[in-house]
Amino acid sequence: MSEDDEQWNDCNRAFLQAFMARSTLTLEEAKPLLAAIQIAYERKETLVEDIIEADLNSHIAAANTRISPFDLEIRSTFHQTTRKRVYALVNSTSDPIIQLATVHTADEISFLKRVLDAMFETYNTSRHEIMAITSMQAVRLAKPSDNDRRETQDGAQGGAGQGLKMFEAEKMLKTLVDEGWFEKSKRGYYSLSPRALIELRGWLIETYNDVDEDDEDDDERMPRIKQCAACKEIVTMTEWMGNDFVGERAAPSTQKSGKRRSGGGSNANRSRINVDETEVLDDEE
């Protein structure tokens, strides 16, 4: 028996099985899980408070060694609002959109792509870097636009299809939340979850950061996918310099409601507030 086999025991197997059933895990969620596993398999009394981050890291390292040949890996990132580290089981090689296609129809995948385009293009401009979308905005994308259909006919984009009915689009949004790809905020905005940001990272950068430096349009020249200068993780919600927001707090209605600090009331900030709300959040009411 190899040293690797000796280190891989029933506790490790139980942990990996539990992780695969959840897809994501935090340290707080892992503590009672690991305590229960140790009680069941090591026959020793273990309190939740006895579990530390090193225990979780040890099980993750052992699991990664075992699942690596299957192109799977447990990776982590910080949740942008709670600042808790989130661990996610992701596919390390194949196109994540293709993975979704194995459990969703072509029309559902096309709808998802239109929603992502809206998040990172329509509602992600130099003035308002929202990178999130409301339910009503998303439902409006249930059917492909005439332009989408023309591109499909010209062979530039495949699979526009007939689209979804409105109730099917709403159901798909709920499914994406349940599957851990989207998160829905208290204000009703859908944004990518930590798991999605981990697994879609390469695809998002490749798809939306193809910047044309010669384009005179500021929105076309700006990188759509923002990354933290320190940790290089994708940023979809944060606060810059105390008064400029990225995420749903950058939405015009949020700024006008007084939740956005003026930061001294500069002309630049005032111009960002006084925009046509119908362009971005005409359905907030």
C-alpha positions in Angstrom: 0.0 0.0 0.0 1.4 3.4 -1.0 1.8 6.3 1.3 -1.0 8.1 -0.6 -3.3 5.2 0.0 -2.6 5.2 3.7 -3.4 8.9 3.9 -6.7 8.4 2.0 -9.2 6.9 4.5 -12.9 6.7 5.1 -12.9 10.2 6.6 -11.5 11.6 3.4 -14.0 9.7 1.3 -17.0 10.8 3.4 -15.8 14.5 3.2 -15.4 14.3 -0.6 -18.8 12.7 -1.0 -20.4 15.4 1.1 -18.6 18.1 -0.8 -19.7 16.8 -4.2 -23.3 16.8 -2.9 -23.0 20.5 -2.0 -20.6 22.0 -4.7 -19.6 24.8 -2.3 -18.5 25.0 1.3 -17.3 27.5 3.9 -15.3 26.9 7.0 -18.4 27.5 9.1 -20.3 24.9 7.1 -17.4 22.5 7.1 -16.9 22.5 10.9 -20.0 20.4 11.9 -19.5 18.2 8.9 -15.9 17.3 9.8 -16.8 16.9 13.4 -19.6 14.5 12.5 -17.3 12.5 10.2 -14.6 12.2 12.9 -17.1 11.0 15.4 -18.5 8.4 13.0 -15.2 7.1 11.5 -12.5 7.8 14.1 -14.8 6.9 17.1 -13.7 10.0 19.1 -15.7 12.8 20.5 -15.1 15.9 18.5 -16.7 19.3 19.1 -17.5 21.7 16.3 -15.2 24.2 18.1 -12.3 21.7 17.8 -12.3 21.9 14.0 -9.9 24.5 12.6 -9.1 25.8 9.1 -6.0 23.5 9.0 -8.3 20.5 9.3 -10.4 21.6 6.3 -7.3 22.4 4.3 -5.9 19.0 5.0 -9.1 17.2 3.7 -9.2 19.5 0.6 -5.6 18.8 -0.2 -6.2 15.0 0.0 -9.4 15.3 -2.0 -7.6 17.3 -4.8 -5.0 14.7 -5.1 -7.7 12.1 -5.7 -9.9 14.0 -8.1 -7.2 15.7 -10.2 -7.1 12.8 -12.7 -10.8 13.5 -13.4 -10.1 17.2 -14.2 -11.8 18.3 -11.0 -10.4 20.6 -8.3 -11.5 22.3 -5.2 -10.6 26.0 -5.4 -11.5 28.9 -3.2 -12.2 32.6 -3.3 -13.5 35.3 -0.9 -17.2 36.1 -1.0 -17.3 39.8 -2.0 -20.0 40.8 0.5 -19.5 38.5 3.5 -15.7 38.3 3.0 -15.8 34.6 4.0 -13.7 32.2 2.0 -15.8 29.9 -0.2 -14.5 26.6 -1.5 -16.0 25.3 -4.7 -15.7 22.0 -6.6 -15.0 23.0 -10.3 -14.0 21.4 -13.5 -10.4 22.5 -14.2 -10.3 22.0 -18.0 -13.5 21.9 -20.0 -15.6 24.8 -21.1 -18.1 25.5 -18.2 -20.8 26.6 -20.7 -20.5 23.2 -22.3 -20.9 21.6 -18.9 -24.1 23.5 -18.4 -25.3 22.3 -21.7 -25.3 18.7 -20.4 -28.2 19.5 -18.0 -29.9 22.4 -19.8 -31.5 22.8 -23.2 -30.0 24.8 -26.1 -32.6 27.6 -25.5 -31.8 27.8 -21.8 -28.0 28.1 -22.5 -28.7 30.8 -25.1 -30.8 32.6 -22.5 -28.0 32.3 -20.0 -25.5 33.8 -22.5 -27.8 36.7 -23.2 -28.1 37.3 -19.4 -24.3 37.3 -19.1 -24.0 39.7 -22.0 -26.4 42.0 -20.2 -24.5 41.7 -17.0 -21.1 42.5 -18.4 -22.0 44.7 -21.4 -25.4 46.3 -21.2 -25.3 47.0 -17.5 -21.5 47.4 -17.2 -20.5 50.8 -18.6 -17.9 53.4 -17.8 -20.6 55.3 -15.8 -22.4 52.4 -14.2 -20.4 49.2 -13.5 -23.4 47.2 -12.2 -22.5 43.7 -13.5 -25.9 42.5 -12.2 -29.4 42.3 -13.5 -32.9 42.4 -12.1 -35.5 39.7 -12.7 -37.6 41.9 -15.0 -34.5 42.9 -17.1 -33.6 39.2 -17.4 -37.1 38.1 -18.4 -37.0 40.6 -21.2 -34.1 38.5 -22.6 -36.2 35.3 -22.8 -36.5 35.6 -26.5 -33.4 36.3 -28.8 -33.4 39.7 -30.4 -33.8 40.1 -34.2 -30.1 40.8 -34.3 -29.3 37.5 -32.6 -31.4 35.7 -35.1 -29.7 37.5 -38.0 -26.3 36.6 -36.7 -27.4 33.0 -36.4 -28.6 33.0 -40.0 -25.2 34.5 -41.1 -23.4 31.8 -39.2 -21.7 34.2 -36.8 -23.4 32.8 -33.7 -25.1 29.5 -33.2 -28.1 28.3 -31.3 -30.2 31.4 -30.9 -33.3 29.2 -31.2 -36.8 30.3 -30.4 -36.1 31.4 -26.9 -38.0 30.8 -23.7 -41.4 31.8 -22.5 -41.4 34.3 -19.7 -42.3 31.8 -17.0 -39.5 29.5 -18.3 -37.0 32.3 -18.1 -38.1 33.0 -14.5 -37.7 29.3 -13.7 -34.3 29.2 -15.3 -33.1 32.1 -13.1 -34.3 30.2 -10.0 -32.6 27.1 -11.2 -29.3 28.9 -11.7 -29.6 30.2 -8.1 -30.4 26.7 -6.8 -27.5 25.2 -8.7 -25.1 27.8 -7.2 -24.3 29.8 -10.4 -26.2 32.9 -9.5 -26.9 34.8 -6.3 -30.0 37.0 -5.7 -29.7 40.0 -3.5 -32.3 41.4 -1.2 -32.9 44.2 -3.7 -33.7 41.5 -6.4 -30.5 41.7 -8.4 -29.0 38.5 -9.9 -25.2 38.3 -10.0 -22.6 35.6 -10.4 -21.9 33.5 -7.3 -18.4 32.8 -6.0 -18.6 29.4 -7.5 -19.4 30.9 -10.9 -16.6 33.4 -10.7 -14.1 30.6 -9.9 -15.3 28.3 -12.7 -16.2 30.9 -15.3 -13.1 33.0 -14.7 -11.2 32.1 -17.9 -14.3 32.2 -20.1 -15.4 35.6 -18.7 -12.0 37.2 -19.3 -11.7 35.7 -22.8 -15.2 36.6 -23.8 -15.6 40.1 -22.4 -12.1 41.5 -22.2 -11.3 41.6 -25.9 -10.5 45.3 -25.8 -10.1 47.4 -29.0 -7.7 50.1 -28.0 -8.4 52.0 -31.2 -12.2 52.3 -30.5 -13.2 55.8 -29.6 -16.1 54.6 -27.4 -15.0 54.5 -23.8 -17.3 51.6 -23.0 -15.7 49.5 -25.8 -12.2 50.2 -24.7 -12.7 49.5 -21.0 -12.0 46.0 -19.7 -15.4 44.5 -18.8 -14.0 42.0 -16.3 -12.3 43.8 -13.4 -9.6 42.1 -11.3 -8.2 42.9 -7.9 -4.7 44.3 -8.4 -3.5 42.4 -5.3 -5.1 39.0 -5.5 -6.1 39.0 -9.2 -9.6 37.7 -8.4 -12.5 39.0 -10.4 -14.4 41.9 -8.8 -18.1 42.4 -9.5 -19.0 44.3 -6.4 -16.9 46.7 -4.3 -16.3 50.3 -3.3 -13.6 52.4 -5.0 -12.1 55.4 -3.2 -15.0 55.6 -0.8 -17.6 56.9 -3.3 -17.5 54.9 -6.5 -19.2 51.6 -6.5 -19.0 48.4 -8.6 -22.0 46.1 -8.4 -25.7 46.8 -7.8 -24.8 49.8 -5.6 -23.6 51.5 -8.9 -27.2 51.5 -10.2 -28.7 54.9 -10.8 -31.7 54.4 -8.5 -29.3 53.4 -5.7 -27.3 56.5 -6.2 -30.4 58.8 -6.3 -31.9 57.3 -3.2 -29.0 58.7 -1.2 -27.3 55.4 -0.4 -24.3 56.3 -2.5 -22.0 58.8 -0.8 -21.1 61.8 -2.8 -17.5 62.0 -1.8 -17.4 65.7 -1.8 -20.0 66.2 -4.6 -17.5 66.6 -7.5 -18.9 67.4 -11.0 -17.8 63.9 -12.1 -19.8 62.2 -9.4 -22.8 64.4 -10.1 -22.7 63.6 -13.8 -22.7 59.9 -12.9 -25.8 60.4 -10.9 -27.8 62.5 -13.3 -28.2 59.9 -16.0 -31.3 58.6 -17.7 -32.5 55.9 -15.4 -34.6 54.4 -18.1 -31.3 53.3 -19.8 -30.3 51.0 -17.0 -33.0 50.4 -14.4 -36.3 51.5 -16.0 -38.0 48.6 -14.3 -36.9 49.3 -10.7 -40.3 50.6 -9.8 
